[in-house]
Amino acid sequence: MKNIRLKTSVITTLVLAMLLVSCSEDILEETPRSTYEPGFFKTETGVLGGLTSMYAHLRYIYGQAYYYNTTLTGTDEVTYAQSADQNFLVMDLSGQGNITPEDSRADAIWNISFSNINTANGVIENAEAVGISDELTAEARFFRGFDYFLLVQTFGGVPLDLGAGELTFNTNPTRTSTRNTVPEVYTRAIFPDLLGAVENLPEFPRVTGGATKTVARLYLAKAYLTYGWWLENPNNIPTYPETSRTDPDGHDAQWYFQQAYDVATTAINNPGPFGLQPTYYDVNNAENDRNSEILLYADHTETSEYYNGASLTYSGGGAPENFAGWMMTWNYTVIRSAKDPNWSETVSSVQREDSQDLGRPWTRMAPTIGAITQTFADKTQDSRYDGTFTTTYRGNWPKGGVEQDVLYNANGLPVEPGDAILTFLDEQPDAAIDYPDGQGKSNIGAGVLPGRSDFVIGPQDISRRTYPGLWKLGPYRTNTGDGLGQPNAASTRPFNIAKFSELYFIAAEAAVKGANATGMSARELINVIRARAGVWRWDNNAGEPKIADFSNELISETPAEIDIYYILAERSREYFGEGYRWYDLIRTQTWEELASTYRIAGSDYGDHNAQTINRDIQPFHYLRPIPQGQIDAMEGDTGVYQNPGY
């Protein structure tokens, strides 16, 4: 995988095309520009253009696989896979290399977020003078608060002055920069901006996918929650720039936990057009994209390369393409079945296709065995495992031009198109799986069980090379026809960033941290999510309807008193593979505790001997390094600018 870097300093102005934010007739459309000059923001067209670019900038972060990797690899959810390069190996912290300012792919957000913040500064400064409404200005304030929140979680304190004054639009290149402290970033930028956004944003978006009160409340509540943890600092994790864990406004951690609870429950009780989908499957089903549970997304489209921001037929593997879904997709196309019972000629029975269960394989990231067997221990009643992974790989060879009505598969049994060729079993069977030495007939080292025509791999036997794929992020096209479509193109689906469901988790976590639950208790809030998880309308991996409701069973199994570990486990079940996990673990300071060891088999086909791998997670790792490109662009004593340990 090519290591692509943008070497810019924090004072650069936005270099970003105006791209589509909506697929409805209410769209944000402007003429592409390479730069914004000072006079541009003194016109209504300029301010509106700046607003449009704020939605477009999301594509350079969300769906960008290098950044996506930094949010998951090295957690209890994900490790590196067989084809991982340095971008992925170092993030695992398991002896495959060190995270350095040159190797940390958190540079993706440093470069893009500061450019967008500077654009937001220009919009906010000039909006009133050119007659832009408070509602539109609130969109800029939302995105400035959004970007600063992302930066402060990732790097610690960051600069509020980009060269022309604090939170002021800068046009003159400068080679100096001073980082503010974490409390200064929260209290001078994040909280005021998000509070202003909550006050002035509409309940209903002005365009499809536009910012609303609800999404602003979600991020305000999450910022309160995260800052409360930072003030409390239960495990003495260092911060940088060094500063006391005191709030400039005189509030303690409990005050912020209470604010998080109050804001989140206010959003739950005043949802506007948003709400939970009836089943978990509906949330991530590509046919139901942009549904009412999604509060914010980085949008794409299959109808126009201009508005998609990328080719519709091929991909270079770089932003602004949505190519994160490739990373946890292993090379299923290697599976072989036979044209005759004697196995004299074999073919690829599962070919690369742009369907949600398949997609383009890169094998860069793999789920840990613990994620499969422990996080998703209940695969029968809880629908979230089925709604997260592809575990059944079905034959599609006719779409690839293989004219064969029947192929022969495990145990020499015949299979037809649509039949299961390979199954990752939900549970380890009582009878031992008969695995071959090496790759075997399946060509991937899969085993057989008596009487089954599908090859199988047990959940304790997954490896860095063969593992359940991530169905959630798989591609989807309506223009594929009867063939394989465009599986080498980046996904034209939106990348989901914020979901209504997270409001329940934020409120529950705040309650566990001591907030006075004036409405629903932590257990009641979590049980709303668990009740939904128990409702099935479709069995994704069986490929058939499943009308079942296990809500009562899941609710009854929730502990009477839940703790932070239970919430983290539920968050993993709900948001596995979506880019939440590293931030969840560093917020709660449980990264080392929950992710310091994991189990997985090796990188060879046929290796099913799981090993326990140790990670060396140090306190300084809770902050990512400032990108080397930023350091190189500065003059003077840059040593004090870098986070300690790097």
C-alpha positions as a printed NumPy array, in Angstrom:
array([[  0.   ,   0.   ,   0.   ],
       [  1.477,   3.332,  -0.992],
       [  2.307,   5.637,   1.914],
       [  0.88 ,   8.924,   0.678],
       [  1.64 ,  12.047,   2.708],
       [  0.606,  15.67 ,   2.551],
       [  3.37 ,  17.912,   3.866],
       [  1.586,  21.088,   4.84 ],
       [  1.721,  23.327,   7.871],
       [ -1.206,  24.42 ,   9.947],
       [ -1.459,  27.784,   8.212],
       [ -2.301,  26.48 ,   4.762],
       [ -5.587,  27.466,   3.246],
       [ -7.954,  24.81 ,   2.066],
       [ -7.077,  23.016,  -1.173],
       [-10.3  ,  21.218,  -1.746],
       [-12.829,  20.91 ,  -4.548],
       [-16.47 ,  21.719,  -3.931],
       [-18.1  ,  18.331,  -3.902],
       [-21.512,  16.837,  -3.504],
       [-22.957,  16.525,  -0.036],
       [-26.407,  15.379,  -0.99 ],
       [-27.88 ,  12.91 ,  -3.412],
       [-31.289,  14.528,  -3.301],
       [-32.318,  17.535,  -5.327],
       [-31.229,  19.738,  -2.391],
       [-27.495,  19.683,  -3.009],
       [-24.456,  21.712,  -2.145],
       [-22.898,  22.574,  -5.481],
       [-20.154,  25.062,  -6.195],
       [-17.414,  25.635,  -8.731],
       [-14.173,  23.84 ,  -7.814],
       [-11.433,  26.143,  -6.507],
       [ -7.838,  25.347,  -5.679],
       [ -7.456,  28.033,  -2.977],
       [ -9.434,  30.589,  -1.023],
       [ -8.083,  34.134,  -1.108],
       [ -8.986,  36.805,   1.484],
       [-11.426,  38.643,  -0.725],
       [-13.303,  35.495,  -1.605],
       [-14.837,  35.243,   1.879],
       [-16.104,  38.806,   1.68 ],
       [-18.772,  37.7  ,  -0.797],
       [-21.886,  35.639,  -0.275],
       [-20.667,  33.184,  -2.897],
       [-17.385,  32.828,  -1.06 ],
       [-18.995,  32.148,   2.316],
       [-21.406,  29.61 ,   0.849],
       [-18.53 ,  27.996,  -1.02 ],
       [-16.601,  27.699,   2.201],
       [-19.573,  25.999,   3.85 ],
       [-19.842,  23.524,   1.01 ],
       [-16.171,  22.615,   1.3  ],
       [-16.641,  21.749,   4.982],
       [-18.85 ,  18.836,   4.027],
       [-16.418,  17.827,   1.278],
       [-13.484,  17.785,   3.703],
       [-15.065,  14.856,   5.537],
       [-14.137,  12.604,   2.598],
       [-10.449,  13.204,   3.204],
       [-10.804,  11.733,   6.706],
       [-13.688,   9.253,   6.735],
       [-13.327,   6.401,   4.289],
       [ -9.605,   7.223,   4.001],
       [ -8.068,   3.833,   4.827],
       [ -4.807,   5.091,   6.335],
       [ -6.609,   7.123,   8.973],
       [ -9.221,   4.375,   9.391],
       [ -6.368,   2.016,  10.267],
       [ -5.207,   4.279,  13.112],
       [ -8.633,   4.13 ,  14.746],
       [ -8.761,   0.317,  14.935],
       [ -5.46 ,  -1.51 ,  14.459],
       [ -3.868,  -2.084,  17.847],
       [ -7.175,  -2.284,  19.71 ],
       [ -8.986,  -5.332,  21.05 ],
       [-11.056,  -5.32 ,  17.856],
       [ -8.404,  -5.401,  15.147],
       [ -4.842,  -6.436,  14.342],
       [ -2.821,  -6.369,  11.144],
       [ -3.525,  -8.907,   8.409],
       [ -1.312, -10.907,   6.04 ],
       [ -0.812,  -8.185,   3.408],
       [ -0.263,  -5.344,   5.882],
       [  2.488,  -2.873,   5.088],
       [  4.214,  -0.468,   7.44 ],
       [  1.15 ,   1.767,   7.686],
       [ -0.658,  -1.053,   9.474],
       [  2.159,  -3.006,  11.125],
       [  3.386,  -0.175,  13.33 ],
       [ -0.097,   0.636,  14.631],
       [ -0.372,  -2.837,  16.178],
       [  2.409,  -2.129,  18.724],
       [  3.267,  -5.832,  18.705],
       [  6.921,  -5.689,  17.692],
       [  6.398,  -4.996,  13.994],
       [  7.8  ,  -1.473,  14.191],
       [  7.344,   1.742,  16.141],
       [  4.825,   4.502,  15.637],
       [  6.86 ,   7.552,  14.649],
       [  6.084,  11.056,  13.379],
       [  6.923,   9.733,   9.901],
       [  4.838,   6.543,  10.15 ],
       [  1.741,   7.591,  12.07 ],
       [ -1.099,   7.994,   9.613],
       [ -2.888,  10.362,  11.961],
       [ -1.263,  12.933,   9.694],
       [ -4.403,  12.566,   7.577],
       [ -6.477,  14.491,  10.086],
       [ -3.834,  17.043,  11.074],
       [ -3.455,  18.316,   7.542],
       [ -7.112,  18.318,   6.555],
       [ -8.641,  19.471,   9.844],
       [ -6.512,  22.578,  10.182],
       [ -7.217,  23.576,   6.607],
       [-10.922,  23.221,   7.299],
       [-10.649,  25.121,  10.586],
       [ -9.037,  28.025,   8.733],
       [-11.886,  27.966,   6.21 ],
       [-14.387,  27.966,   9.075],
       [-12.618,  30.969,  10.581],
       [-13.022,  32.827,   7.28 ],
       [-16.702,  31.961,   7.013],
       [-17.503,  32.926,  10.611],
       [-15.621,  36.235,  10.378],
       [-17.368,  37.359,   7.198],
       [-20.828,  35.792,   7.433],
       [-22.576,  38.727,   9.09 ],
       [-21.056,  41.294,   6.748],
       [-22.288,  39.467,   3.657],
       [-25.731,  38.754,   5.094],
       [-25.401,  35.043,   5.877],
       [-27.936,  33.796,   8.431],
       [-27.082,  32.542,  11.905],
       [-28.222,  29.075,  10.846],
       [-25.641,  28.932,   8.07 ],
       [-22.927,  30.37 ,  10.281],
       [-23.768,  27.687,  12.823],
       [-22.758,  25.044,  10.294],
       [-19.272,  26.558,  10.184],
       [-19.144,  26.671,  13.978],
       [-20.191,  23.033,  14.134],
       [-17.406,  21.943,  11.816],
       [-14.782,  24.041,  13.592],
       [-15.791,  22.485,  16.906],
       [-15.954,  19.062,  15.241],
       [-12.402,  19.326,  13.87 ],
       [-10.908,  20.707,  17.058],
       [-12.529,  17.881,  19.029],
       [-11.049,  15.32 ,  16.657],
       [ -7.613,  16.935,  16.926],
       [ -7.524,  17.315,  20.711],
       [ -8.509,  13.689,  21.254],
       [ -5.776,  12.546,  18.876],
       [ -2.838,  14.863,  19.613],
       [ -3.567,  16.634,  22.914],
       [ -3.389,  20.422,  22.924],
       [ -3.284,  22.022,  19.471],
       [ -2.93 ,  25.619,  18.228],
       [ -5.914,  27.949,  18.242],
       [ -3.853,  30.641,  16.501],
       [ -3.036,  29.679,  12.908],
       [ -0.928,  32.786,  12.378],
       [ -3.293,  35.749,  12.463],
       [ -4.71 ,  35.494,  15.973],
       [ -6.786,  33.035,  17.954],
       [ -9.632,  31.521,  15.88 ],
       [ -8.897,  34.06 ,  13.158],
       [ -8.701,  33.446,   9.424],
       [ -5.059,  33.388,   8.327],
       [ -3.779,  34.21 ,   4.829],
       [ -0.07 ,  34.77 ,   5.428],
       [  2.268,  31.761,   5.565],
       [  4.113,  31.495,   8.869],
       [  6.706,  29.011,  10.08 ],
       [  5.93 ,  29.323,  13.776],
       [  3.173,  27.766,  15.831],
       [  2.311,  27.452,  19.506],
       [  0.163,  24.669,  20.902],
       [ -2.603,  25.528,  23.348],
       [ -3.354,  23.234,  26.279],
       [ -6.188,  20.714,  26.27 ],
       [ -8.405,  22.813,  28.598],
       [ -7.873,  25.88 ,  26.423],
       [ -8.907,  24.026,  23.268],
       [-12.066,  22.696,  24.908],
       [-13.169,  25.867,  26.696],
       [-12.174,  28.465,  24.064],
       [-13.079,  26.574,  20.899],
       [-14.914,  23.262,  21.151],
       [-17.556,  24.067,  23.763],
       [-18.393,  27.607,  22.533],
       [-18.615,  26.463,  18.918],
       [-20.771,  23.423,  19.62 ],
       [-23.009,  25.354,  22.002],
       [-23.486,  27.991,  19.3  ],
       [-24.237,  25.257,  16.791],
       [-26.855,  23.703,  19.079],
       [-28.499,  27.087,  19.552],
       [-28.701,  28.084,  15.891],
       [-28.736,  24.935,  13.766],
       [-32.158,  23.772,  12.565],
       [-33.815,  20.563,  13.716],
       [-34.25 ,  19.498,  10.1  ],
       [-31.224,  19.743,   7.8  ],
       [-31.296,  22.432,   5.116],
       [-29.916,  19.823,   2.672],
       [-29.785,  16.053,   2.835],
       [-26.927,  15.182,   5.177],
       [-26.62 ,  18.724,   6.53 ],
       [-25.711,  19.611,  10.122],
       [-28.565,  19.793,  12.631],
       [-29.205,  20.435,  16.298],
       [-29.147,  16.699,  16.919],
       [-25.678,  16.08 ,  15.51 ],
       [-24.365,  19.17 ,  17.313],
       [-25.836,  17.881,  20.576],
       [-24.224,  14.504,  20.017],
       [-20.776,  16.029,  19.612],
       [-21.287,  18.483,  22.451],
       [-22.323,  15.638,  24.768],
       [-19.388,  13.51 ,  23.632],
       [-16.974,  16.416,  24.133],
       [-18.314,  16.98 ,  27.659],
       [-17.946,  13.262,  28.383],
       [-14.4  ,  13.078,  26.997],
       [-13.253,  16.206,  28.828],
       [-14.745,  14.866,  32.068],
       [-12.586,  11.744,  31.71 ],
       [ -9.571,  13.954,  30.904],
       [-10.08 ,  15.995,  34.075],
       [-10.518,  12.86 ,  36.189],
       [ -7.492,  11.078,  34.638],
       [ -8.001,   7.826,  36.6  ],
       [ -4.842,   6.095,  35.339],
       [ -2.504,   9.109,  35.326],
       [ -2.088,   9.228,  31.56 ],
       [  0.182,  12.173,  30.625],
       [ -1.025,  15.103,  28.561],
       [  0.8  ,  17.579,  26.358],
       [  1.458,  20.466,  26.45 ],
       [  1.85 ,  19.812,  30.157],
       [ -0.832,  21.468,  32.243],
       [ -2.748,  20.851,  35.435],
       [ -5.959,  18.84 ,  35.221],
       [ -8.055,  21.803,  36.238],
       [-10.833,  23.478,  34.319],
       [-10.447,  27.218,  33.546],
       [-14.167,  27.664,  34.211],
       [-13.909,  26.077,  37.656],
       [-15.957,  22.937,  36.974],
       [-14.961,  19.443,  38.02 ],
       [-15.249,  16.172,  36.106],
       [-18.658,  15.405,  37.607],
       [-20.075,  18.656,  36.281],
       [-19.04 ,  17.661,  32.775],
       [-20.416,  14.145,  33.115],
       [-23.723,  15.684,  34.123],
       [-23.668,  18.002,  31.122],
       [-22.985,  15.021,  28.869],
       [-25.971,  13.153,  30.274],
       [-28.286,  16.157,  30.073],
       [-27.356,  17.115,  26.508],
       [-27.529,  13.517,  25.236],
       [-30.928,  12.838,  26.789],
       [-32.221,  16.166,  25.505],
       [-31.281,  15.023,  22.007],
       [-32.945,  11.642,  22.556],
       [-36.142,  13.346,  23.697],
       [-36.052,  15.916,  20.87 ],
       [-34.913,  13.833,  17.895],
       [-36.235,  15.928,  15.048],
       [-36.238,  13.707,  11.939],
       [-33.857,  11.152,  13.489],
       [-34.324,   7.927,  15.402],
       [-33.31 ,   4.298,  15.68 ],
       [-33.895,   1.95 ,  12.78 ],
       [-36.217,  -0.979,  13.584],
       [-33.435,  -3.587,  13.254],
       [-29.66 ,  -3.508,  13.432],
       [-29.483,  -4.956,   9.925],
       [-31.341,  -1.9  ,   8.619],
       [-28.721,   0.498,   9.997],
       [-25.851,  -0.716,   7.818],
       [-27.722,  -2.311,   4.932],
       [-26.443,  -0.491,   1.845],
       [-29.904,  -0.465,   0.278],
       [-30.951,   1.682,   3.244],
       [-28.044,   4.152,   3.249],
       [-28.67 ,   7.699,   4.522],
       [-31.378,   6.411,   6.837],
       [-32.817,   8.328,   9.795],
       [-30.303,   6.894,  12.276],
       [-27.343,   8.487,  10.5  ],
       [-26.658,  12.029,  11.711],
       [-23.56 ,  12.76 ,   9.642],
       [-21.737,  11.047,   6.789],
       [-19.067,  11.639,   4.167],
       [-21.116,  11.273,   1.032],
       [-20.42 ,   9.668,  -2.345],
       [-22.54 ,   8.746,  -5.362],
       [-22.501,   6.19 ,  -8.169],
       [-24.042,   8.568, -10.709],
       [-21.311,  11.173, -11.249],
       [-17.526,  11.086, -10.94 ],
       [-17.549,  14.835, -10.383],
       [-19.861,  14.617,  -7.397],
       [-18.406,  11.323,  -6.2  ],
       [-14.974,  12.882,  -5.97 ],
       [-13.422,   9.785,  -7.545],
       [-13.584,   7.483, -10.531],
       [-16.53 ,   5.124, -10.738],
       [-14.52 ,   2.354, -12.399],
       [-11.095,   2.215, -10.754],
       [ -9.284,   3.423,  -7.646],
       [ -5.864,   4.737,  -6.77 ],
       [ -6.298,   3.968,  -3.099],
       [ -6.24 ,   7.517,  -1.776],
       [ -8.484,  10.246,  -0.417],
       [-11.097,  11.486,  -1.147],
       [-12.103,   7.953,  -2.172],
       [-14.035,   5.746,   0.227],
       [-11.751,   2.715,   0.331],
       [-11.671,   1.833,   4.045],
       [-13.886,  -1.194,   3.467],
       [-11.158,  -2.981,   1.517],
       [ -8.868,  -3.196,   4.522],
       [-10.696,  -5.939,   6.461],
       [-11.625,  -7.835,   3.295],
       [ -9.446, -10.903,   2.808],
       [ -8.731, -12.453,  -0.59 ],
       [-11.731, -14.749,  -0.889],
       [-11.142, -14.994,  -4.65 ],
       [ -8.415, -17.574,  -3.948],
       [-11.065, -20.166,  -2.969],
       [-11.277, -22.983,  -5.486],
       [-13.977, -25.486,  -6.39 ],
       [-13.783, -28.188,  -9.054],
       [-15.461, -28.58 , -12.421],
       [-15.666, -32.354, -11.987],
       [-15.799, -34.836,  -9.073],
       [-12.169, -35.835,  -9.7  ],
       [-10.922, -32.281,  -9.145],
       [ -8.993, -32.366, -12.406],
       [ -9.738, -28.691, -13.062],
       [-10.567, -25.999, -10.52 ],
       [-12.009, -22.508, -10.801],
       [-12.523, -19.472,  -8.598],
       [-16.007, -20.135,  -7.299],
       [-16.293, -16.823,  -5.357],
       [-15.196, -14.038,  -7.647],
       [-14.561, -10.399,  -6.872],
       [-17.876,  -8.521,  -7.006],
       [-19.114,  -5.099,  -5.984],
       [-21.739,  -6.558,  -3.653],
       [-21.836,  -5.653,   0.021],
       [-20.766,  -9.12 ,   1.174],
       [-17.683,  -9.153,  -1.061],
       [-15.872,  -6.15 ,  -2.54 ],
       [-12.197,  -5.503,  -3.211],
       [ -9.816,  -7.553,  -1.001],
       [ -6.672,  -5.975,   0.452],
       [ -6.125,  -8.103,   3.61 ],
       [ -4.548,  -5.255,   5.608],
       [ -6.588,  -5.589,   8.831],
       [ -8.094,  -8.621,  10.589],
       [-10.468,  -9.077,  13.528],
       [ -8.941, -10.684,  16.6  ],
       [-10.218, -14.061,  17.767],
       [-11.409, -12.393,  20.963],
       [-13.605, -10.024,  18.98 ],
       [-15.264, -12.965,  17.245],
       [-15.612, -15.297,  20.241],
       [-15.979, -12.931,  23.204],
       [-17.309,  -9.567,  22.013],
       [-19.819, -11.364,  19.797],
       [-20.307, -14.385,  22.037],
       [-24.066, -14.399,  21.384],
       [-24.535, -14.99 ,  17.682],
       [-27.991, -16.554,  17.944],
       [-30.131, -13.943,  19.664],
       [-28.05 , -10.8  ,  19.186],
       [-28.266,  -9.778,  15.52 ],
       [-25.189,  -7.571,  15.568],
       [-22.668, -10.273,  14.627],
       [-24.759, -11.2  ,  11.602],
       [-25.163,  -7.503,  10.775],
       [-21.431,  -6.824,  11.004],
       [-19.569,  -9.653,   9.264],
       [-19.679, -11.687,   6.096],
       [-19.295, -15.25 ,   7.324],
       [-20.798, -17.126,   4.364],
       [-19.124, -16.855,   0.96 ],
       [-21.46 , -17.955,  -1.805],
       [-20.745, -19.064,  -5.337],
       [-21.047, -16.4  ,  -8.051],
       [-18.944, -17.954, -10.819],
       [-21.509, -17.5  , -13.631],
       [-21.224, -13.728, -13.216],
       [-17.539, -14.08 , -14.052],
       [-18.183, -16.016, -17.238],
       [-17.648, -19.56 , -15.906],
       [-20.265, -21.596, -17.762],
       [-20.81 , -24.364, -15.272],
       [-24.172, -25.115, -13.684],
       [-22.634, -27.195, -10.905],
       [-19.223, -27.233,  -9.226],
       [-17.838, -29.703,  -6.709],
       [-16.804, -28.491,  -3.318],
       [-16.174, -29.903,   0.172],
       [-16.499, -33.677,   0.506],
       [-16.774, -33.792,  -3.291],
       [-20.39 , -32.62 ,  -3.045],
       [-22.034, -30.529,  -5.775],
       [-22.831, -26.846,  -5.299],
       [-24.847, -24.461,  -7.424],
       [-24.566, -20.701,  -7.835],
       [-25.684, -19.029,  -4.609],
       [-24.753, -22.007,  -2.435],
       [-22.29 , -21.63 ,   0.418],
       [-18.717, -22.312,  -0.713],
       [-17.008, -21.322,   2.545],
       [-18.488, -20.733,   5.985],
       [-16.848, -19.213,   9.027],
       [-18.701, -21.11 ,  11.724],
       [-20.459, -19.256,  14.526],
       [-19.232, -21.741,  17.136],
       [-16.397, -24.224,  17.36 ],
       [-18.012, -27.613,  16.615],
       [-17.848, -30.548,  19.034],
       [-16.358, -32.722,  16.319],
       [-12.915, -31.647,  15.199],
       [-12.791, -29.914,  11.835],
       [-10.749, -31.945,   9.349],
       [ -8.175, -29.391,   8.202],
       [ -5.672, -30.27 ,   5.451],
       [ -1.945, -29.827,   5.621],
       [ -1.328, -26.602,   3.774],
       [ -3.818, -25.108,   1.346],
       [ -5.811, -28.275,   0.6  ],
       [ -8.54 , -28.568,  -2.005],
       [-10.107, -25.268,  -1.041],
       [ -6.758, -23.601,  -1.806],
       [ -7.019, -21.588,   1.429],
       [ -6.506, -24.31 ,   4.03 ],
       [-10.197, -24.536,   4.966],
       [-11.519, -27.721,   6.561],
       [-14.477, -30.027,   6.106],
       [-17.191, -31.461,   8.321],
       [-19.102, -34.651,   7.457],
       [-22.031, -34.182,   5.086],
       [-21.38 , -30.507,   4.369],
       [-20.684, -29.232,   0.875],
       [-19.161, -25.987,   2.163],
       [-15.622, -25.683,   3.411],
       [-15.478, -24.408,   6.995],
       [-13.223, -22.523,   9.402],
       [-13.957, -22.371,  13.139],
       [-13.988, -19.105,  15.108],
       [-10.97 , -20.221,  17.146],
       [ -9.085, -20.93 ,  13.918],
       [ -9.138, -17.624,  12.067],
       [ -5.805, -16.238,  10.934],
       [ -4.227, -13.123,   9.53 ],
       [ -5.067, -14.522,   6.091],
       [ -8.576, -15.978,   6.44 ],
       [-11.222, -14.415,   8.641],
       [-14.825, -13.146,   8.448],
       [-15.067, -10.08 ,   6.236],
       [-16.512,  -6.734,   7.301],
       [-19.972,  -6.692,   5.696],
       [-20.893,  -3.278,   7.127],
       [-18.574,  -1.32 ,   4.855],
       [-18.934,  -3.45 ,   1.739],
       [-19.652,  -1.735,  -1.595],
       [-23.037,  -1.44 ,  -3.229],
       [-24.043,  -0.362,  -6.73 ],
       [-27.455,  -0.291,  -8.336],
       [-25.944,  -0.236, -11.838],
       [-24.088,  -3.555, -11.696],
       [-26.601,  -5.533, -13.731],
       [-26.094,  -9.307, -13.906],
       [-22.304,  -9.199, -13.774],
       [-19.609,  -8.546, -11.199],
       [-19.895,  -4.778, -11.556],
       [-17.002,  -2.496, -10.623],
       [-15.366,  -4.197,  -7.621],
       [-12.048,  -2.384,  -8.177],
       [-13.586,   1.061,  -7.817],
       [-13.739,   2.734,  -4.426],
       [-17.067,   2.446,  -2.682],
       [-19.733,   4.902,  -3.797],
       [-21.564,   4.501,  -0.502],
       [-21.518,   7.251,   2.137],
       [-19.163,   6.629,   5.053],
       [-21.203,   6.94 ,   8.243],
       [-19.66 ,   9.225,  10.861],
       [-22.295,   9.816,  13.54 ],
       [-25.327,   7.777,  14.558],
       [-28.352,   8.589,  16.683],
       [-27.764,   5.401,  18.666],
       [-24.582,   6.824,  20.194],
       [-26.617,   9.293,  22.235],
       [-27.804,   6.349,  24.349],
       [-24.246,   5.198,  24.924],
       [-23.013,   8.677,  25.832],
       [-25.815,   9.196,  28.349],
       [-25.292,   5.71 ,  29.815],
       [-21.546,   6.235,  30.193],
       [-22.092,   9.6  ,  31.845],
       [-24.535,   7.976,  34.278],
       [-22.019,   5.254,  35.114],
       [-19.502,   8.023,  35.785],
       [-21.808,   9.57 ,  38.36 ],
       [-24.197,  11.853,  36.486],
       [-27.598,  12.135,  38.116],
       [-29.802,  10.119,  35.768],
       [-32.893,  12.303,  35.974],
       [-34.438,  10.366,  33.1  ],
       [-33.415,   6.894,  32.015],
       [-30.831,   4.974,  34.019],
       [-27.66 ,   3.635,  32.453],
       [-29.171,   0.149,  32.281],
       [-32.382,   1.445,  30.695],
       [-30.436,   3.39 ,  28.095],
       [-28.276,   0.402,  27.143],
       [-31.321,  -1.827,  27.039],
       [-32.892,   0.352,  24.345],
       [-29.932,  -0.614,  22.171],
       [-29.924,  -4.258,  23.27 ],
       [-33.644,  -4.593,  22.661],
       [-33.168,  -3.421,  19.083],
       [-30.262,  -5.863,  18.681],
       [-32.631,  -8.72 ,  19.489],
       [-34.966,  -7.94 ,  16.596],
       [-34.365,  -9.814,  13.336],
       [-36.052,  -9.408,   9.975],
       [-33.282, -10.855,   7.816],
       [-30.578, -13.457,   8.353],
       [-27.733, -11.819,   6.485],
       [-25.412, -14.797,   6.171],
       [-28.162, -17.329,   5.548],
       [-29.47 , -14.988,   2.868],
       [-33.09 , -15.409,   3.865],
       [-35.802, -13.758,   5.989],
       [-35.68 , -14.333,   9.71 ],
       [-38.597, -12.97 ,  11.701],
       [-37.599, -13.223,  15.353],
       [-37.617, -11.044,  18.451],
       [-35.198, -11.828,  21.276],
       [-35.505,  -8.389,  22.864],
       [-36.782,  -9.677,  26.173],
       [-34.02 , -12.241,  26.379],
       [-31.282,  -9.687,  25.731],
       [-32.777,  -7.174,  28.165],
       [-33.056,  -9.792,  30.895],
       [-29.379, -10.697,  30.461],
       [-28.191,  -7.118,  31.052],
       [-26.575,  -6.862,  34.511],
       [-28.545,  -5.011,  37.134],
       [-25.611,  -2.654,  37.593],
       [-23.551,  -1.995,  34.509],
       [-20.024,  -0.599,  34.519],
       [-17.719,   1.026,  32.015],
       [-16.469,  -2.341,  30.769],
       [-19.987,  -3.438,  29.926],
       [-20.593,  -0.204,  28.04 ],
       [-17.342,  -0.625,  26.129],
       [-18.317,  -4.181,  25.175],
       [-21.709,  -2.976,  23.979],
       [-20.091,  -0.153,  22.025],
       [-17.851,  -2.7  ,  20.299],
       [-20.828,  -4.858,  19.382],
       [-22.667,  -1.841,  18.018],
       [-19.83 ,  -0.063,  16.202],
       [-17.284,  -2.774,  15.418],
       [-15.066,  -1.784,  12.512],
       [-16.506,   1.714,  12.145],
       [-13.529,   3.632,  13.543],
       [-14.715,   4.255,  17.113],
       [-12.584,   1.834,  19.112],
       [ -9.237,   3.572,  19.653],
       [-11.004,   6.743,  20.748],
       [-13.233,   4.758,  23.124],
       [-10.217,   3.076,  24.734],
       [ -8.127,   6.216,  25.111],
       [-11.079,   8.227,  26.453],
       [-11.734,   5.666,  29.184],
       [ -8.001,   4.971,  29.671],
       [ -8.578,   1.222,  29.233],
       [ -6.493,   0.682,  26.087],
       [ -3.608,  -1.156,  27.737],
       [ -5.947,  -3.123,  29.991],
       [ -8.236,  -4.379,  27.22 ],
       [ -5.898,  -4.631,  24.25 ],
       [ -2.437,  -5.557,  25.546],
       [ -2.85 ,  -9.161,  24.351],
       [ -4.871, -10.828,  21.611],
       [ -5.054, -14.154,  19.813],
       [ -4.877, -14.996,  16.124],
       [ -3.253, -17.58 ,  13.843],
       [ -0.471, -16.711,  11.408],
       [ -0.265, -15.526,   7.822],
       [ -0.069, -18.825,   5.94 ],
       [ -2.997, -20.607,   4.347],
       [ -3.768, -23.596,   6.537],
       [ -2.374, -22.044,   9.723],
       [ -5.105, -22.498,  12.335],
       [ -2.847, -22.559,  15.394],
       [ -3.777, -19.395,  17.228],
       [ -1.024, -17.641,  19.146],
       [ -1.243, -15.133,  21.971],
       [  0.381, -11.871,  20.884],
       [  1.56 ,  -9.209,  23.324],
       [  1.425,  -5.493,  22.667],
       [  3.643,  -2.851,  24.251],
       [  1.158,  -0.039,  24.9  ],
       [  2.818,   2.793,  26.814],
       [  1.145,   5.848,  28.397],
       [  2.666,   8.169,  25.779],
       [  0.9  ,   6.188,  23.043],
       [ -2.41 ,   7.685,  24.217],
       [ -1.461,  10.664,  22.034],
       [ -0.418,  10.306,  18.407],
       [  2.765,  12.084,  17.274],
       [  2.58 ,  15.448,  15.568],
       [  3.239,  14.632,  11.87 ],
       [  6.82 ,  15.088,  10.732],
       [  5.62 ,  17.26 ,   7.857],
       [  4.401,  19.809,  10.39 ],
       [  7.684,  19.745,  12.303],
       [  9.718,  20.09 ,   9.087],
       [  7.683,  23.122,   8.023],
       [  8.488,  25.006,  11.225],
       [ 11.504,  27.047,  12.237],
       [ 13.018,  27.59 ,  15.662],
       [ 12.98 ,  25.122,  18.539],
       [ 10.59 ,  22.464,  17.257],
       [ 11.534,  19.913,  19.909],
       [  8.999,  21.281,  22.379],
       [  6.254,  21.   ,  19.759],
       [  6.388,  17.213,  19.478],
       [  4.507,  14.941,  21.88 ],
       [  6.86 ,  13.213,  24.359],
       [  7.894,   9.668,  23.489],
       [  8.145,  10.364,  19.769]])
